[in-house]
Amino acid sequence: MSAIPSVVLVHGAWHRPACWSQVACRLLGSGIDVRVPELPSAGAEAGQRGDLAADAAAVRAALAEVPGEAIVVAHSYGGLPVTEVAARTGKVAHIVYLCAFMLGPGDSLLSAIGGQPPPWWITSADGATVTPADPRSVFYNDCAEEVAAAAEAALVPQARAAFTQPLSAAAWQELPSTYVICQRDNAIPVFAQEAMSQRARKVLRLDASHSPFLSRPDEVAAIVRGVLAAPLGDAG
């Protein structure tokens, strides 16, 4: 790459941009421009204002603001809006799927997991939002107790619509990509990550839970720097 691209960090369901703070600080400390968009599908009013289309629009808006090309790092559900919109912006050099959903056109998150919500999803009475049961075991099983407690306290409701809407595009079909399998993930089984990772040009593994941005921020930042350092055609 002739110039260092920006890095856009896209959070997953139930989380907010602040979950990326440790990784973002490490990248900023290396002189890298970092953007962390807020997905409307996660938040107090998620059931009214958030769905997959709104999240894709938020990713598109963040990419429109970067001065040149961008490396996009998507976590978990964040893989869906990134997959939907990244190739259409003309701004993305590489996608890193961090234990993320790497799906194809016509797929939704719910269809990808068999059409039935997992037992740890708690749907609101009106059916508009979902919250996770026992997030410390599902998301943060390798995090220090104080880190897990703070992360759990920061979780917000997630719009169920974002899980049921299908993709209309698959950016990984056009753009270089890396898939990072997290081998201690209790949210997305390793076998499911391995199946999705076959669509990526390069596959890496972390001995981490579903939240390596909290438990392994140095390693996640190193992966991003590695993508930045590679020639465009070889990054994945």
N, C-alpha and C positions, 0 to 999 in steps of 0.2 A: 504494500500500500504506500502511495506516495506521501500521504499525510496521515497522522494518527486520527482515526475516526472517533466520534463520540461513542459512549456506551449508554444504552438505554436499558434500565433494569425494570422488569415488569413483574409485579407481585401476583400472587395467586389468590384463590378464594379466601374470604374471611379476614384477610390481612390488609394492611395499609402500607403506603410507601415506606414508612419508617422501619419496616422489618428489614430493609436493605441497608440500614445505616452503617453497619460495621463494614460491609463490602464497599459501599460507596465511599466511606472515609479512606479506605486503603487505596482505592483507585484515584480519588482526588489527590491523595498524597503523592501519587506518582505523576501528577500533572495531567491526568486524563479528564476530559469533559464528561460529566455524568448527569444523566437525566433520569428521574424516577416518576413516571406518570401515575396519577391516581385513577383507578378503575371505578367507574360509577356503580358497578354491580355489587360492590362491598361497602357497606355503610349503614347508618341508622335508617336512611330512606331508600335502601337498595331495592326494595320491592316495588317502589314507585318510579324510580329513575334509572335503574340499571338493568341491562341485558347484554348479550354478546355484541350486538351492534353498537351499543353505547361504549363498550369497552374497546372495540376495534377503532372507533372514532377517537378515543382518548389516546391510543397508541399512535394513530396516524397524526394527531395534532402534535404529540411529542416529537415525532420524527420530522415533522415539517419545520420544527424550530432548530434542529441541529444544523451547524454550519456546513457540514459536508456529509460523508457517509457515516453510518452507525453500525456498531455491533449491538444486537439486541439479545439480552439474556432473559429468558422467560422461565418462571417457576410455576410448576403444577398447572392449575387452571389457566394461568397467564399464557400458556402455550396456545390456547385457542384463539384469542384475539390477535396474537402475533402471527399465527399461521394464517388467519383470515386476511390480514391487511399488509403484511410486510413486503410482499413482492410487488404490490400495487403502488408503493410510494416512490420507488426509484432511489431510495436513500439507504437501503440496508445492504451491508457487505457480507454479513454472516449472522446466523441465529444460533444461540446456545440454548438448548432445551435442558434445563436443570430439573431432573425428575419431573418433567412436564409432559402434558398431553400433546403428542405429535400425531395428529389425526388427519384424515383425508376428507375431501369434499363429501357432503352428505352425512358425515359423522357428527354427533353431539357428544358431550361428555357423558351424558346418561346412557346413550346407546353404546358407547365404548366400554362401559362397565357392566353391560349385560341388560340394560333397561330397567333395572331395579336399584333403588337407592341402597347404599350399604347401611348396616345397622347403626353406624355411628352418626348418620345424618338425622337431625331432629327438624322436621318441617313445622313451620308455624301453623296456627289454627286456620289462617286464611290461605295457606298454601303458597304464599308469595315469597317467603324467605326460608333459609335453612341455616341452622347453627350446628356446630360439631359437638358431639358428646366426647368426654374424656380426651381433650386435645393434647394433654401432656403425653399420653401414651401413643396417640396417633401421629402427632406432628413433632414432638420435642423429646423423644425418648433417649437421645444422647446429649441433651443440653444440661448444663448445670442447673440446679434447682432454682436459683434466683433468676436465671435467664428464662427458664421455662415459665415461671410464675408471671414475670413481666410480659412475656409474649402472649400468654393465655389471657391476661387482663386486657390486652390491646385488641383482641379479636372482635369482629363486628358481624352482624347478620349478612348473609349472602343471598342475592336474588336467585331464586330457583330457575327463573327463565333463562339465565345465562348457562345453566346446565342442560337445558332441553333444546336449545336452538342449534340447528346444524350449520356446519361450515359450508361456505360456497366456494372457497379457494383453499389451496395448500401451498404456502410460500416455500416449503422445503422442496417442492418439485422444481423450483427455479433457482433457489439460493443455496449457497454452501451452508452446512449445518453441522453442529456437534451435539451429541446427546451425552449427558452426564447421568449415569445410573447411580443412584444412592442405595447402597446395599443393606442399609438398616432401616429402610423406609417402611413404615407401618400404614401409610395412606395409599400409596400406589405400589402394589406388589412388584418385587423385582422381576418376576417373569413377564409382567405387563410392560415394564420399562424396557426390558430386553426385546420384546416384540416390536415396540414402537421404535426403538433405537436402530432397527434394521433399515429404517428410512434415512438415517443420517449418514453423512460421509465419514464421520469419525465418531468413535465411542470411547468415553472415558468412564472411570469408576471412582467413587468416593466411598470410604467406609463411614457413612453418615446416615442420619435420619432424614426425614422429609424436609428438614429445615437446615441445610448446610450453611446458609447465610448467617445463621446464629451459632451453630456448633463448629463450623469449619470455615470461618470467613477468610482466613489467609489462603486456604486451598482454593476457594472459589475465586478470589481475586487473582490468584496465580493462573488459574485456567483462563480467565478473561485476558490477562496480559499475554498469555501464550497465543491466543487467537489474534490479538492485536499485532503481535510480533511476526506472525507468519505472512508470507506473500498471499495475496487474495486467493489465488487458485489452489494454494496448499493448506489453507487454514482449516479445512475440514476434509 
